[in-house]
C-alpha cells in the first residue's frame, strides 16, 4: 500500500484570522460512499495500490504527479481510442503552451456520448416558453437524427477540420448538429441568436466556416423574435460558407432561398449499422470547438480546445466533482453562446439525460425553471449566480410550491455567489441539497474550483480546488499566500487548456507564436504561471472565495478590495436592486471610488439611503469600503453572458468614449454605457 501524504510547502505563510463557520451542509457517510468520487478512490486502491486519507491528500497527488493522475482518469473512465497513446504528457522546454497530452491516441467525443445510449431512459428532455410541459427525445431518435445530419454533412463536402457553425436557440437541433459535426471530425462553433449580427460575423469570420446552421428566430420573455433578415445578412457576410441549413423554429413554414431545410437534412439516407452513425477518430489534440471571449476589450479571442482534453476534463469534472451518475437528469440554464452549454453536453458522457430550456428564466415569473425541475425530475440544477440572486431579491421560496425530491445538487457559476445566496438555497429551495459553487471559464470550458461530495459546504465558499488544477493565490511578491487575497494562478498545465487561439500566429512555440494566447495568461508571471484574472482567497477550510476580477479590483490606500464585497453589502439593502463600483486613479495620486445603484421602481436616491449604504459597508467590512460618491442609474451594463462591465465603466470615467470601450453586440444592454459619460469630470 502506498500513501501520498505530503506537507504543503506553502503553509509557512502566516494566515489572517478567519471565522470558522458551521457548515450549511455536510455529506452523510452514505452520500460519500455512493458518490462517483468514492468509486474512483476505491478504484485507485484496487487497481493502482494507491491510498489517500482524504480529499486534500488526493488533490495534492493529482497536481504533483500529472502523468499518474491523468492516466488514471483515462483508465477509470475507460476511454476508447482507435489507436493507443504513446506518451501521457510532454511539456515544452519552457512554458505551458504547447504541452501535448496522450500523443498517439485517436478518439471521438461524440462516440463516447453514444456509448451511453439505452432504451431505459431518454437522451434529451426539452422545454421552452412555447410549451406547457417538457417532452422527451429517445436515444433511438437522437441517433437517427445525428446519423442523417452526418450523412448530409458528408454530401456537403465537410471533412475533418472543416468548421460547422450555428446560430440556434438551446434546442435539440443544436445538440444534433454538434454531435454530427463532431462525429465527422469537424470543428464546431455556435452563437446564441440574441447576439447582434455584427458580433456573430466578427466571431465566425475568424474561423472561415464551411456550413452555417441558423434558426428563423427565438423566444424570450413572452416574445417571438424574428431573425430572418439578420440571418440572411449573416450568410452574405461569410464568404467561406458553402451551405446553409435553415431551422424553422418560430414558423414551421418559414424558409430562405439558397438554403437546405432541417426537414430535408433529416431525410438524408444514412445506410449502414447503428442507423448509419459512424465516428471518425481524430488525434487527441484535434480541435473540438471554438469558443469566444466576451470581446468587451477588443476583438473576441477564438479560443480553441481539443477533443481529448475536453473529453477527459468533462468526465472528471461532471462525474467526480458534481457526482453525475448514469440515469441522472442534468439541467443547466444556458444559451448556445455560453461555454456552459458545451460543458452541460458533457453530462451525457456520464450517462445523464440532458434537460434543455429555451426562453427567459423570468417568464412568466422566476418559478418557471423550478417548475421545470419538478416536472422533469431534475437531479442536477445549474444556473448563473445572477439568476439565484434574482430569486433572493424576489423573495422566491420554491420549497413552498415545488416538489423536488429528486434534486441532489444545485450549482452556480458566472459570478461569485455571496453568502446570502447560499443561505437562500438551503432556506428556500431544499435543506438537504448539495450546493456547488464553481468557477472556471471559457478558457478551459470547465472549472478550476468547485465541488467535492466528500467535503462540507460553508457559507460563501467554493468547496475546493478541482483535481488536476494546481490553483494558488499569489501575493504581491508573486508567491502563494493563504488566508488573504491574491491573484488566482494555475501552476501546472491541464488537458483542456486551449491548444491555441484561432489565427494567432504560428503554433510552433517560437517567440512569435501564440501572441494573444501568451498575452492573455502569461504576461504577468512568465510562461509557467497561468494568471487567470480573478482575485481570490484560499481559506483555512481549503475552500476558495472569489472577490471579483483582478482588473476591476479596488485599491484604497494600498489595500486591495474585491468588488464582490461591495455588492454583497449594498445589494442586501431592500431599496437597491443592482449596483456597480469602480476605482479611478486621478491626477496627483488621488483615488476616486464611485458607487452606482439601481433602485426599486419609483424610488430615487436620498441622503438617508446614501447614509444607509455607507453604514452597511462600514459595519460589514471597513471604512475603506465606503464609496466617495453614490449615483443612481437606471441599469447596470452587462455582457450577453451576464457579467457586470466594471472595466468599461472605469475606462469611461477615466475619459474614454463609450463607443471605444465595448462593442454593443457583446452587451445585453448597450445603451446603458452612455450615461456614465456625465461623471467623467466629477
Number of C-alpha atoms within 10 A of each C-alpha: 8 10 13 14 15 10 9 10 8 12 11 10 12 11 13 11 9 11 8 10 10 11 11 18 17 18 17 13 9 8 12 18 15 14 20 20 21 17 15 17 18 17 16 18 15 12 11 13 12 16 19 19 11 12 17 18 17 20 20 20 20 20 22 14 11 18 16 15 19 24 16 18 17 19 11 16 15 10 16 17 18 14 13 13 15 11 14 17 19 13 13 12 9 12 18 21 24 19 18 20 26 23 16 18 21 21 27 26 28 25 19 21 20 18 13 17 20 14 9 9 18 22 27 25 22 20 22 22 20 14 9 9 13 16 15 15 15 17 20 16 13 21 21 19 25 28 28 25 28 31 24 20 22 13 10 13 12 22 15 17 17 19 26 28 29 27 25 26 27 24 21 18 22 20 20 20 21 27 28 27 30 28 24 26 28 27 26 25 26 30 23 20 27 23 18 18 19 16 19 21 17 16 23 25 15 14 19 16 22 21 24 25 24 32 26 25 23 22 20 17 14 13 12 15 15 17 18 18 12 16 22 16 14 20 20 12 16 18 12 17 18 15 20 22 21 25 25 20 20 17 13 9 7 14 17 17 9 10 17 16 19 19 12 13 19 18 13 17 16 21 12 10 8 12 16 17 23 19 21 17 22 27 21 26 24 23 26 28 24 26 28 22 19 22 20 19 13 12 15 18 22 24 22 27 27 24 27 28 26 27 24 21 26 26 22 26 24 23 23 22 26 26 24 26 22 16 18 23 28 30 28 23 21 24 25 23 25 23 22 23 19 24 21 22 23 28 27 30 28 24 25 27 29 23 30 26 23 20 23 19 21 16 14 11 12 18 18 16 22 21 17 22 23 18 14 22 18 24 23 26 22 22 19 22 20 18 19 21 19 16 21 18 17 12 11 17 18 20 16 10 13 17 17 21 12 16 22 19 20 21 21 25 21 20 20 24 26 22 13 14 23 22 17 19 23 17 14 16 22 23 15 16 21 25 29 26 29 29 21 16 17 22 21 22 25 25 23 24 25 27 28 26 25 20 20 21 27 21 20 19 25 27 27 29 25 22 26 24 22 20 24 23 24 23 15 10 7 13 13 22 24 23 21 18 22 25 24 25 26 20 16 17 24 23 25 23 22 26 22 25 21 20 14 17 16 14 17 11 18 10 9 12 16 23 18 17 21 22 11 16 20 20 13 13 13 13 16 16 18 24 23 20 16 22 26 25 24 25 23 15 17 16 21 26 24 28 23 20 21 20 11 21 21 24 18 17 9 7 8 16 21 21 23 22 18 23 18 20 20 24 19 16 16 10 17 20 19 21 22 23 23 23 24 16 13 10 7 6 7 10 16 16 20 21 20 20 24 21 20 13 10 5 11 12 16 11 9 8 15 15 11 14 22 21 17 20 21 16 12 14 15 12 13 17 24 21 21 13 13 21 13 16 18 14 19 18 23 18 20 22 17 17 16 18 20 20 20 22 25 22 18 22 22 17 12 15 17 22 12 14 20 23 21 22 21 23 26 18 15 18 12 16 23 14 14 17 16 10 13 14 8 8
